[in-house]
Amino acid sequence: MDKGLPDTKPFAPFEWMLAMRYLRARRREGFISVISLFSFLGILLGVATLIVVMSVLNGFRAELLDKILGFQGHASVYSADLNPLQNYQDIAARLEKIPGVVRVTPLVEGQAMASSLRNNTGALVRGISEADIEKLPSIVNENLRTALKEEGVPDDPPSFKGFDASEGVAIGERMAWRHQLGLGSTLTIISPEGPETIVGNAPRIRDYPVVAIFKVGMSDYDENVIYMPLAEAQDYFVTEEGVNQIEVTVENPDDIEALILPLREASGEGMAVQTWKQRNLTFFNALAVERNVMFLVLTMIILVAALNIISGLIMLVKDKGRDIAILRTMGATRGAIQRVFFITGAAIGTAGTIGGFIVGLLICLNVERIRQFISWLSGVDPFNPELYYLAQLPAKMEVGQTLLIVGMALALSLGATLYPSWRAAKLDPVEALRYE
């Protein structure tokens, strides 16, 4: 058994001193130092890239979820035979009493064509009351312009006051741009489900003034959605005094499954419930798969950098064979030698991980400015809202996920030092000094 120095404890100051000396470059150790530098940069870039990419994917999902749920609600209650709900007020009153339900919104919804002198596009027409549209967080914001006025109601900030009596429609900003419409312009809405004639159904064609222009921030909604007063929509889609569906907003959207049964019981027989997860199942599953695949792929960068630590330390052990033999003859234990090289490799991995975290954090905090700079420099928007639905690049760092990335990088870095440091400790001092 090796007998070390009596006053030497694990991770003693002399072990740290030797490890730090081995990290500093010397002329004849230049190649080893270059490998160590690339290992450090590899881990730094790997950690930073993984943090940035996962944060952008998290932000992308959170923004989409916020926009979609702010527009559609968390669950829809409708008749299983798809007939209009004439007693929707009674159903809505029962749904509001369910614990966890925040808001209940009766709607008349239908597909139509929006026509103007400039363009003809498909549209989703949603009939909604003035009181309910003012509660939609994605609609009532600083990006709302309206010509609606009521006596005693200030113009700033704009609101939907007077929407029920306006006999007009509210359209998205991109639809207004596509049709070249402004406040007060006329938009023609055409539905194929018109009155029956001897040759079939005639299209229903009506003109509506544009009384409000909103911006949700998702191009799909800003370009294709029209809001209409509930009474106008009931008359246009011939639902008499009924509605097509009742949208329900809850406190915790992720736990919407737990409310399916209470919603069905409160709505009565012959009613069906569809949650936001069922409506967007394929879309959000694709996002989850993309996040997992990107995490695995980008982890390979950190793994490659950890392998560089192994190769660099093995070369360092070989180069320092004489020093190791002298230390062993002076009484240094195998554990002390192993810890010296462990500290050397761990310093590279730890510094790279901390540096990667700092770089990733700075990029995430300024990701939208970076996107704008790249767009200005290249003349091409790398985050086209027509393709990605959102108007700006989001980034959301999750504490648990970031800690997982940092912990994984540290584990790989520390694990990479075990074999080279063990090999250094097993070096026979007699063999190392024989040819010196």
NUBA-145169 format. One line per field, with one value per residue (C-alpha): y, x, z; residue in one letter. Coordinates in nm, 2 decimals, padded with zeros to 4 digits. Layout:
# residues N
c2 = [Y; ...]
c1 = [X; ...]
c3 = [Z; ...]
res = [a; ...]
END
This chain:
# residues 436
c2 = [00.00; 00.35; 00.57; 00.93; 01.24; 01.25; 01.60; 01.56; 01.55; 01.49; 01.80; 01.96; 02.29; 02.13; 01.92; 02.23; 02.41; 02.13; 02.11; 02.48; 02.46; 02.18; 02.40; 02.68; 02.65; 02.59; 02.59; 02.21; 02.15; 02.38; 02.10; 01.97; 02.32; 02.36; 02.04; 02.18; 02.51; 02.33; 02.11; 02.43; 02.60; 02.28; 02.25; 02.63; 02.62; 02.30; 02.42; 02.77; 02.62; 02.37; 02.64; 02.88; 02.62; 02.47; 02.81; 02.92; 02.60; 02.65; 03.01; 02.91; 02.65; 02.90; 03.18; 02.95; 02.81; 03.15; 03.28; 02.97; 02.95; 03.32; 03.28; 02.95; 02.88; 02.57; 02.35; 02.36; 02.24; 02.17; 01.96; 01.61; 01.64; 01.98; 02.16; 02.51; 02.54; 02.74; 02.71; 02.81; 03.07; 02.80; 02.57; 02.86; 02.94; 02.57; 02.56; 02.88; 02.71; 02.44; 02.49; 02.59; 02.75; 03.11; 03.22; 03.08; 03.23; 03.14; 03.16; 03.13; 03.01; 02.94; 02.94; 03.21; 03.40; 03.76; 03.97; 04.32; 04.52; 04.40; 04.03; 03.73; 03.50; 03.24; 03.34; 03.21; 03.42; 03.41; 03.57; 03.69; 03.94; 04.27; 04.17; 03.85; 03.99; 04.25; 03.96; 03.79; 03.87; 03.81; 04.05; 04.35; 04.48; 04.78; 04.66; 04.73; 05.01; 05.08; 05.33; 05.23; 05.51; 05.55; 05.87; 05.92; 05.65; 05.79; 05.70; 05.60; 05.31; 05.17; 04.91; 04.72; 04.95; 04.97; 04.65; 04.49; 04.78; 04.85; 04.60; 04.58; 04.34; 04.33; 04.19; 04.11; 04.34; 04.11; 04.07; 04.44; 04.47; 04.19; 04.35; 04.71; 04.80; 05.05; 05.16; 05.24; 05.03; 04.78; 04.40; 04.16; 03.82; 03.53; 03.21; 02.91; 02.81; 03.06; 03.04; 02.75; 02.81; 02.58; 02.53; 02.47; 02.69; 03.04; 03.21; 03.45; 03.78; 04.07; 04.39; 04.49; 04.80; 04.74; 04.88; 04.74; 04.61; 04.39; 04.22; 03.88; 03.83; 03.50; 03.55; 03.27; 03.45; 03.80; 03.70; 03.47; 03.56; 03.79; 03.88; 03.97; 04.08; 03.77; 03.89; 03.96; 03.62; 03.44; 03.61; 03.55; 03.18; 03.13; 02.98; 03.17; 03.25; 02.98; 02.94; 02.67; 02.62; 02.74; 02.79; 02.74; 02.89; 02.73; 02.82; 02.55; 02.45; 02.16; 01.98; 02.03; 01.65; 01.65; 01.88; 01.69; 01.48; 01.78; 01.98; 01.69; 01.65; 02.03; 02.07; 01.78; 01.49; 01.50; 01.73; 01.68; 01.83; 01.89; 02.02; 02.23; 01.93; 01.73; 02.01; 02.07; 01.72; 01.66; 02.01; 02.01; 01.64; 01.75; 02.03; 01.79; 01.54; 01.83; 01.94; 01.59; 01.53; 01.86; 01.80; 01.46; 01.59; 01.90; 01.69; 01.52; 01.85; 01.83; 01.46; 01.53; 01.81; 01.57; 01.31; 01.59; 01.63; 01.25; 01.28; 01.59; 01.45; 01.12; 01.31; 01.53; 01.22; 01.07; 01.40; 01.43; 01.08; 01.19; 01.44; 01.18; 00.94; 01.20; 01.29; 00.92; 00.88; 01.19; 01.03; 01.14; 00.87; 00.73; 00.91; 01.25; 01.19; 01.09; 01.40; 01.63; 01.52; 01.50; 01.87; 01.95; 01.80; 01.91; 02.27; 02.27; 02.12; 02.34; 02.66; 02.56; 02.48; 02.81; 03.00; 02.83; 02.91; 03.28; 03.30; 03.11; 03.34; 03.66; 03.53; 03.43; 03.78; 03.95; 03.69; 03.93; 04.20; 03.93; 03.83; 04.18; 04.24; 03.92; 04.03; 04.38; 04.23; 03.97; 04.13; 03.81; 03.75; 03.42; 03.40; 03.48; 03.52; 03.37; 03.04; 03.04; 03.20; 03.44; 03.80; 03.78; 03.52; 03.41; 03.26; 03.11; 02.97; 02.70; 02.67; 02.29; 02.24; 02.47; 02.30; 01.97; 02.09; 02.24; 01.92; 01.69; 01.90; 01.88; 01.51; 01.44; 01.66; 01.50; 01.15; 01.22; 01.28; 00.95; 00.72; 00.95; 01.03; 00.66; 00.59; 00.85; 00.70; 00.35; 00.47; 00.28; 00.54; 00.29; 00.24; 00.61; 00.70; 00.41; 00.59; 00.94]
c1 = [00.00; 00.13; 00.23; 00.17; 00.27; 00.12; -00.02; -00.16; -00.53; -00.75; -00.75; -00.47; -00.32; -00.03; -00.26; -00.45; -00.11; 00.01; -00.32; -00.32; 00.04; -00.04; -00.32; -00.08; 00.08; 00.45; 00.65; 00.70; 00.34; 00.17; -00.01; -00.16; -00.27; -00.44; -00.64; -00.74; -00.85; -01.06; -01.21; -01.30; -01.45; -01.64; -01.81; -01.88; -02.04; -02.22; -02.38; -02.46; -02.61; -02.82; -02.95; -03.03; -03.20; -03.41; -03.50; -03.62; -03.82; -03.97; -04.05; -04.20; -04.43; -04.53; -04.61; -04.81; -04.99; -05.07; -05.19; -05.39; -05.56; -05.61; -05.80; -05.98; -06.03; -05.94; -06.24; -06.54; -06.89; -07.13; -07.42; -07.32; -07.57; -07.41; -07.75; -07.75; -07.78; -08.10; -08.07; -07.70; -07.75; -07.87; -07.58; -07.33; -07.46; -07.41; -07.06; -06.96; -07.03; -06.77; -06.46; -06.16; -06.36; -06.27; -06.47; -06.75; -06.80; -07.10; -07.00; -07.15; -06.87; -06.87; -06.65; -06.70; -06.51; -06.40; -06.42; -06.31; -06.21; -05.85; -05.87; -06.08; -05.97; -06.11; -06.21; -06.33; -06.62; -06.68; -06.99; -06.93; -07.09; -06.93; -06.89; -06.71; -06.47; -06.35; -06.23; -06.02; -05.65; -05.52; -05.76; -05.78; -05.43; -05.22; -05.24; -05.61; -05.75; -06.12; -06.38; -06.62; -06.74; -06.99; -07.09; -06.86; -06.62; -06.26; -06.09; -05.77; -05.72; -05.93; -06.19; -06.49; -06.75; -07.05; -06.95; -07.29; -07.48; -07.22; -07.35; -06.98; -06.69; -06.35; -06.07; -05.70; -05.42; -05.29; -05.64; -05.67; -05.34; -05.42; -05.75; -05.62; -05.89; -05.90; -06.15; -06.48; -06.40; -06.65; -06.58; -06.81; -06.87; -06.99; -07.13; -07.22; -07.50; -07.75; -08.13; -08.26; -08.37; -08.50; -08.14; -08.00; -07.85; -07.77; -07.47; -07.54; -07.37; -07.36; -07.15; -07.02; -06.82; -06.48; -06.52; -06.20; -05.86; -05.67; -05.33; -05.30; -04.94; -05.00; -05.02; -05.27; -05.53; -05.44; -05.50; -05.81; -06.03; -06.33; -06.52; -06.89; -07.15; -07.33; -07.68; -07.54; -07.37; -07.69; -07.88; -07.61; -07.56; -07.93; -07.89; -08.20; -08.14; -07.88; -07.51; -07.28; -07.06; -06.96; -06.59; -06.47; -06.15; -06.00; -05.74; -05.49; -05.50; -05.25; -05.50; -05.80; -05.85; -05.97; -06.26; -06.39; -06.63; -06.76; -06.81; -07.01; -07.23; -07.29; -07.37; -07.63; -07.72; -07.64; -07.34; -06.98; -06.66; -06.34; -06.02; -05.74; -05.51; -05.74; -05.77; -05.40; -05.27; -05.06; -04.91; -04.80; -04.68; -04.46; -04.31; -04.24; -04.07; -03.86; -03.75; -03.64; -03.45; -03.28; -03.17; -03.02; -02.85; -02.70; -02.58; -02.34; -02.15; -02.08; -01.99; -01.74; -01.58; -01.57; -01.38; -01.13; -01.07; -00.98; -00.74; -00.58; -00.53; -00.39; -00.13; -00.06; -00.01; 00.23; 00.42; 00.43; 00.55; 00.88; 00.71; 00.46; 00.75; 00.93; 00.62; 00.56; 00.91; 00.87; 00.57; 00.27; 00.00; -00.17; -00.49; -00.30; -00.17; -00.52; -00.67; -00.42; -00.52; -00.89; -00.87; -00.70; -00.97; -01.25; -01.13; -01.16; -01.51; -01.63; -01.50; -01.65; -01.99; -02.00; -01.89; -02.15; -02.42; -02.32; -02.31; -02.64; -02.80; -02.68; -02.81; -03.15; -03.19; -03.11; -03.24; -03.48; -03.22; -02.98; -03.26; -03.31; -02.94; -02.91; -03.21; -03.06; -02.72; -02.84; -03.15; -03.34; -03.56; -03.45; -03.78; -04.05; -04.38; -04.57; -04.38; -04.35; -04.68; -04.52; -04.42; -04.10; -03.85; -03.93; -03.70; -03.80; -03.53; -03.67; -03.48; -03.51; -03.41; -03.11; -02.99; -03.03; -02.81; -02.55; -02.55; -02.52; -02.22; -02.05; -02.11; -01.97; -01.67; -01.60; -01.66; -01.41; -01.13; -01.17; -00.98; -00.68; -00.64; -00.66; -00.40; -00.17; -00.21; -00.12; 00.20; 00.50; 00.77; 01.05; 00.94; 00.89; 01.24; 01.43; 01.50; 01.53]
c3 = [00.00; -00.09; 00.20; 00.12; 00.30; 00.65; 00.62; 00.27; 00.24; -00.08; -00.30; -00.11; -00.23; -00.40; -00.62; -00.73; -00.79; -01.02; -01.21; -01.28; -01.39; -01.64; -01.78; -01.87; -02.21; -02.26; -02.58; -02.60; -02.48; -02.73; -02.91; -02.58; -02.49; -02.84; -02.77; -02.43; -02.59; -02.85; -02.58; -02.38; -02.69; -02.78; -02.45; -02.44; -02.78; -02.71; -02.39; -02.53; -02.85; -02.65; -02.41; -02.70; -02.92; -02.64; -02.51; -02.86; -02.89; -02.55; -02.63; -02.97; -02.80; -02.52; -02.76; -02.99; -02.69; -02.56; -02.89; -02.98; -02.63; -02.62; -02.95; -02.93; -02.56; -02.37; -02.45; -02.68; -02.59; -02.88; -02.98; -03.09; -03.38; -03.47; -03.44; -03.29; -02.92; -02.85; -02.47; -02.46; -02.18; -01.94; -02.04; -02.01; -01.66; -01.55; -01.70; -01.51; -01.18; -01.24; -01.02; -01.23; -01.51; -01.57; -01.87; -02.08; -02.43; -02.66; -03.03; -03.38; -03.61; -03.98; -04.29; -04.55; -04.82; -04.76; -05.08; -05.16; -05.46; -05.41; -05.32; -05.24; -04.95; -04.72; -04.37; -04.04; -03.92; -03.54; -03.40; -03.04; -02.81; -02.71; -02.35; -02.45; -02.71; -02.46; -02.24; -02.51; -02.41; -02.76; -02.92; -02.68; -02.66; -02.77; -03.13; -03.16; -03.38; -03.37; -03.51; -03.24; -03.01; -02.73; -02.56; -02.26; -02.37; -02.43; -02.76; -02.59; -02.52; -02.81; -02.71; -02.85; -02.68; -02.91; -03.11; -03.06; -03.22; -03.49; -03.75; -03.86; -03.84; -03.68; -03.90; -03.85; -03.95; -04.22; -04.37; -04.38; -04.55; -04.80; -04.89; -04.86; -04.61; -04.33; -04.07; -04.23; -04.55; -04.67; -04.67; -04.85; -04.68; -04.89; -04.76; -04.98; -04.73; -04.86; -04.92; -05.12; -05.48; -05.76; -05.87; -05.53; -05.25; -05.35; -05.19; -04.91; -04.98; -04.74; -04.70; -04.36; -04.26; -04.09; -03.74; -03.58; -03.68; -03.44; -03.43; -03.25; -03.35; -03.53; -03.90; -03.94; -03.72; -03.83; -04.19; -04.18; -03.88; -03.88; -03.57; -03.60; -03.35; -03.21; -03.33; -03.68; -03.70; -03.58; -03.86; -04.12; -04.05; -03.97; -03.63; -03.51; -03.14; -03.09; -03.12; -03.26; -02.96; -02.62; -02.55; -02.20; -02.05; -01.74; -01.49; -01.58; -01.95; -01.90; -01.67; -01.90; -01.92; -01.55; -01.65; -01.94; -01.73; -01.53; -01.85; -02.01; -01.70; -01.67; -02.05; -02.05; -02.27; -02.64; -02.59; -02.69; -02.55; -02.74; -02.56; -02.70; -02.68; -02.91; -03.16; -03.18; -03.10; -03.41; -03.40; -03.04; -03.06; -03.36; -03.15; -02.86; -03.10; -03.25; -02.90; -02.80; -03.13; -03.12; -02.76; -02.85; -03.16; -02.99; -02.70; -02.94; -02.96; -02.58; -02.61; -02.88; -02.67; -02.38; -02.59; -02.68; -02.30; -02.29; -02.58; -02.44; -02.09; -02.23; -02.42; -02.11; -01.89; -02.15; -02.16; -01.78; -01.71; -01.56; -01.34; -01.22; -01.14; -00.94; -00.74; -00.67; -00.54; -00.32; -00.15; -00.36; -00.35; -00.65; -00.54; -00.53; -00.89; -01.00; -00.85; -01.01; -01.36; -01.26; -01.15; -01.48; -01.70; -01.47; -01.49; -01.87; -01.85; -01.57; -01.73; -02.06; -01.91; -01.71; -02.02; -02.23; -01.98; -01.98; -02.36; -02.39; -02.13; -02.31; -02.65; -02.51; -02.35; -02.68; -02.93; -03.10; -03.15; -03.29; -03.54; -03.64; -03.69; -03.90; -04.11; -04.16; -04.25; -04.49; -04.62; -04.55; -04.25; -04.09; -03.89; -04.15; -03.97; -04.27; -04.21; -03.83; -03.74; -03.49; -03.55; -03.34; -03.23; -02.87; -02.62; -02.28; -02.05; -01.82; -01.49; -01.48; -01.84; -01.81; -01.49; -01.67; -01.96; -01.72; -01.51; -01.81; -01.95; -01.61; -01.58; -01.93; -01.86; -01.53; -01.66; -01.94; -01.69; -01.51; -01.74; -01.81; -01.44; -01.35; -01.61; -01.46; -01.12; -01.25; -01.40; -01.26; -01.15; -01.22; -01.58; -01.63; -01.51; -01.67; -02.00; -01.86]
res = [m; d; k; g; l; p; d; t; k; p; f; a; p; f; e; w; m; l; a; m; r; y; l; r; a; r; r; r; e; g; f; i; s; v; i; s; l; f; s; f; l; g; i; l; l; g; v; a; t; l; i; v; v; m; s; v; l; n; g; f; r; a; e; l; l; d; k; i; l; g; f; q; g; h; a; s; v; y; s; a; d; l; n; p; l; q; n; y; q; d; i; a; a; r; l; e; k; i; p; g; v; v; r; v; t; p; l; v; e; g; q; a; m; a; s; s; l; r; n; n; t; g; a; l; v; r; g; i; s; e; a; d; i; e; k; l; p; s; i; v; n; e; n; l; r; t; a; l; k; e; e; g; v; p; d; d; p; p; s; f; k; g; f; d; a; s; e; g; v; a; i; g; e; r; m; a; w; r; h; q; l; g; l; g; s; t; l; t; i; i; s; p; e; g; p; e; t; i; v; g; n; a; p; r; i; r; d; y; p; v; v; a; i; f; k; v; g; m; s; d; y; d; e; n; v; i; y; m; p; l; a; e; a; q; d; y; f; v; t; e; e; g; v; n; q; i; e; v; t; v; e; n; p; d; d; i; e; a; l; i; l; p; l; r; e; a; s; g; e; g; m; a; v; q; t; w; k; q; r; n; l; t; f; f; n; a; l; a; v; e; r; n; v; m; f; l; v; l; t; m; i; i; l; v; a; a; l; n; i; i; s; g; l; i; m; l; v; k; d; k; g; r; d; i; a; i; l; r; t; m; g; a; t; r; g; a; i; q; r; v; f; f; i; t; g; a; a; i; g; t; a; g; t; i; g; g; f; i; v; g; l; l; i; c; l; n; v; e; r; i; r; q; f; i; s; w; l; s; g; v; d; p; f; n; p; e; l; y; y; l; a; q; l; p; a; k; m; e; v; g; q; t; l; l; i; v; g; m; a; l; a; l; s; l; g; a; t; l; y; p; s; w; r; a; a; k; l; d; p; v; e; a; l; r; y; e]
END
